[in-house]
Amino acid sequence: MTIKPTRTLERDRLAERVLNLFATQNICVLATSDPDGAPHATPVRYFAREFTLIFTSLGTSPKIRNLRADPRVSAGIFAPLTGPESSRGAQIFGTARVLAPGEPGFGEHWAVVGPRIDDAERATFLNDPGRCVLGVISADRIVYTDHWIKRDGYAPRQTLTLG
């Protein structure tokens, strides 16, 4: 009979593992709902600032239209799977804001994104602020999965509640 690990990681250790995942990946699958309630999932490149994910987008994209109508989101981040015990990822549950250049909060989030994108993208973004926006995902809860921690007696699924 196999005993399933059930121990919970200490909050600081769990937070460190989540932040490590955020820092070592750069694509998430963002899930929104359209005005009729139908799901819409799309991959986006993100930039992390602690437990906040920031992404650039055209202001007319379906994901941005959906966020303006309903800010509730879920996002999935995962590391490449190299074997059965290498499964590692996070499900982020929270809300998102859409920020256009000049709006309150834009500058502080652009400071995270701007230096990390290439010159061509930066120029396009700044030259057409009417079309380009930032999406800012604030996590309320993160469900972290890491099968490697089972070897130390911890449950492979851990929940980090924020705020």
Secondary structure, DSSP 4 states (H G I P E B T S, - for coil): -PPPP-BPPPHHHHHHHHHHHHHH--EEEEEEE-TTS-EEEEEEE-EEETTEEEEEEETTSHHHHHHHH--EEEEEEEPPP-SGGG-EEEEEEEEEEEE-TTSTTHHHHHHHHGGGS-HHHHHHHHH-TTTEEEEEEEEEEEEEEEGGGGGGTB-SEEEEE--
